[in-house]
Structures are given as C-alpha cells and as structure tokens.
Amino acid sequence: MNKEKLLIATTNQGKANEIKSFLARIPIQVFCLLDVEFNESFPETGKIFMDNARSKSLFYSKTWDGLTLAEDSGLMIDSLSGSPGILSARFSDPNATDERNIQKVLLLIKGIPQEKRTAKFICCMVLSKKGKIITEITEHVDGYITNKKKGTFGFGYDPIFYYPPLKKTFAELSSDKKNSVSHRGRALKKLQEFFENWGQSPIS
Ligand code: ITT
C-alpha cells in the first residue's frame, strides 16, 4: 500500500526538523518546502496566527497532491503588549536573523524584572487537502524571557525562552524533549490524535 504523502508548508529548517522528528512515528511520507520545488511562495498578510496558517495551508494544498500541514507560530511577550507576535520571524528587520531578533527583544525588555518577563509561544496548525481544510489546532506554552542567551539547540528565540517546569531554556533541550512540552509539540500531539480517529487516517 502506498503511504500518504504530507507536505509541511515551511521553509524554516528548525520548524521542519521538529515536525519531521515528531511525525517519524506515523507511517506517512513527509516532505517540506525545502525538499520539493514550488515556483510560488506564500506571502503572509494575515493579522492573526490562525489566518496565516489557514491561508498558507490552503495555498500549497491547491498544488500539492496529498496532505498539506502549515503552521504559523511566534512569541508573545506580555510586557511588550504581545510583541513580536505575528511578526516574530521578521521582528528586527525584513531580512532578520534569529540573532538580530533575539538582540532586539533583549534590548526592549532590558531592566524589566524577571517576574514580569512572562511570555508564551503560540502555534496555529492547519491540515488541508486539495484546497479543503481538514482540521485546525491551536496550542501554546508559557515561560519567561531570560536576560541572556543560554543553550545551542533549536532555533529562533529558543535561547532566551525559559521553561520553568524543566528549569531550562528551549535551546537547552533536545528536539524530542522540546517536542514533549512545546507549543508545536502539543499541537503535533493533537494532530496525531486526530489521525488516530480520522476515517482516512494513514495509520488506521
Ligand atoms: P514559514 O512561514 O516558512 O513556516 P517562518 O519562520 O517565517 O517560516 P512563521 O511565520 O510561523 O515561520 O514565524 C515563526 C517565527 O516565530 C520563527 O521564525 C521564530 O522566530 C519564532 N518561533 C516560532 N516557533 C518557535 C520555536 O519553537 N522556537 C523558537 N522560535 C520560534
């Protein structure tokens, strides 16, 4: 029997690695936009995470002959009124790097006491097929922003996102450990449960 194909609609290598690592437990063939050729790329114009995830998933699913999984995610810092939010990927400038984004956050929250550095990562995930949405999932994880970077794993803001239950930043966690507690990992867990109960499930 041919395995169902799933496209992760992302060009972010960090995200792709985490999603692939989780989906390895499901009998499904997984690709991301870095593995296949797409002539067009999706411009993110939504005002909320779910709008972007939905449009991104539908955009690629119209061309991709299989399942398409897109997610929009980001960091929301309470003392910065929810910034960087949907602008997380390009917070410092249009050609942002993870390092410049981190430095901008650290500068903006300099002097704010630890107890007021509360933040959350949000993940909105949308699975679709041939231009139709199959399921939508939203998850988050709470933590704090540190005053300096710690750890070398992960991507994005991981070195400054401290997760109290494990007393570590996300950049100090392996991909599997991060997936067991992160916004993305929680969303993927729900996706796995969805697959287990879905009539056309690739694992049913
Ligand atoms: P795609 O749109 O191609 O998926 P992207 O990086 O532009 O890639 P988003 O628009 O969803 O993706 O932006 C997410 C940004 O939020 C990401 O670039 C990081 O800066 C940050 N982010 C999201 N999840 C994160 C995580 O688990 N760890 C660290 N930073 C994260």
Residues whose N, C-alpha, C, O or C-beta is under 5 A from the ligand:
A	BS01	ITT	A9 T10 T11 N12 E71 D72 S73 G74 L75 S88 A89 F155 G156 Y157 D158
